[in-house]
Amino acid sequence: MKRLPLALAIAGMSSLLVSSADARSAYDGPWSLLFVTQYGPCDPTYNFSVNIINGIVTHPNLVNFRGRVARSGAVRASVTVHEKYASGSGRLVGPSGRGTWSGHSGNARCAGYWTAQRN
């Protein structure tokens, strides 16, 4: 069974409804994420870094990555790499955050939670 990298779960973060008119958010800057698998054959933990610019969550090496942070701190993200997909949601509050993620790679399903810390 193929393993679903928790990096995909970074999604463990995830696509919010934030208008493109929203400029600079209170959450802009670099963030470190920790993804923990609670269910499925994925790696037990995975560390990942993202950058938030104007409320948009970005990662330089993932082309099919979409993520947004609302002014309220609500966050959603999703990522697709080949046949692997993951998405997640949660909330950022000040310099930290927490949420849940789930995904699949073929028939393998995984899920868990993520935490975030501003760098």
Residue pairs with C-beta under 8 A, 6 or more apart in sequence:
1 41
1 106
1 107
1 108
2 84
2 105
2 106
2 108
3 41
3 42
3 43
3 105
3 108
4 40
4 41
4 42
4 84
4 86
4 103
4 104
4 105
4 108
4 110
5 42
5 43
5 46
5 84
6 12
6 35
6 37
6 42
6 43
6 45
6 46
6 48
6 110
6 112
7 35
7 46
7 48
7 62
7 79
8 79
8 81
8 84
8 85
8 86
8 103
8 105
9 35
9 37
9 42
9 46
9 79
9 86
9 88
9 101
9 102
9 103
9 110
9 112
9 114
10 33
10 35
10 48
10 50
10 59
10 62
10 65
10 67
10 77
10 79
10 86
10 88
10 101
10 114
11 65
11 67
11 77
11 78
11 79
11 85
11 86
11 87
11 88
11 101
11 103
12 33
12 35
12 77
12 86
12 88
12 90
12 99
12 100
12 101
12 112
12 113
12 114
13 33
13 50
13 57
13 67
13 75
13 76
13 77
13 88
13 89
13 90
13 99
13 101
13 114
13 116
14 57
14 66
14 67
14 68
14 75
14 76
14 77
14 78
14 87
14 88
14 89
14 90
14 99
14 101
15 66
15 67
15 68
15 76
15 77
15 78
16 55
16 67
16 68
16 69
16 70
16 74
16 75
16 76
17 68
17 70
18 55
18 56
18 68
18 69
18 70
18 71
22 54
22 55
22 71
23 54
24 54
25 52
25 54
25 55
25 69
25 71
26 71
26 73
27 52
27 55
27 69
27 73
27 92
27 118
28 52
28 53
28 54
28 55
29 51
29 52
29 118
29 119
30 49
30 50
30 51
30 118
30 119
31 49
31 50
31 51
31 52
31 97
31 116
31 117
31 118
31 119
32 47
32 48
32 49
32 116
32 117
32 119
33 47
33 48
33 49
33 50
33 114
33 115
33 116
34 45
34 46
34 47
34 48
34 114
34 115
34 116
35 45
35 46
35 47
35 48
35 101
35 112
35 113
35 114
36 44
36 45
36 112
36 113
36 114
36 115
37 43
37 44
37 45
37 110
37 111
37 112
38 111
38 112
38 113
39 109
39 110
39 111
39 112
40 108
40 109
40 110
40 111
41 108
41 110
42 103
42 108
42 110
42 112
48 59
49 59
49 119
50 57
50 58
50 59
50 67
51 57
51 58
51 59
52 58
52 69
55 68
55 69
55 70
55 71
56 67
56 68
56 69
57 65
57 67
57 68
57 69
57 75
57 77
58 65
58 67
59 65
62 79
62 81
64 79
64 80
64 81
65 77
65 78
65 79
66 77
66 78
66 79
67 75
67 76
67 77
67 78
68 75
68 76
68 77
69 75
69 92
72 91
73 91
73 92
73 93
73 97
74 89
74 90
74 91
75 89
75 90
75 91
75 92
75 97
75 99
76 87
76 88
76 89
77 87
77 88
77 89
78 85
78 86
78 87
78 88
79 85
79 86
79 87
83 105
83 106
84 103
84 104
84 105
85 103
85 104
85 105
86 101
86 102
86 103
86 104
86 110
87 101
87 102
87 103
88 99
88 100
88 101
88 102
88 114
89 99
89 100
90 97
90 98
90 99
90 100
90 114
90 116
91 97
91 98
91 99
92 116
94 118
95 117
95 118
96 115
96 116
96 117
96 118
97 115
97 116
98 113
98 114
98 115
98 116
99 113
99 114
100 111
100 112
100 113
100 114
101 111
101 112
101 113
101 114
102 109
102 110
102 111
102 112
103 109
103 110
103 111
104 110
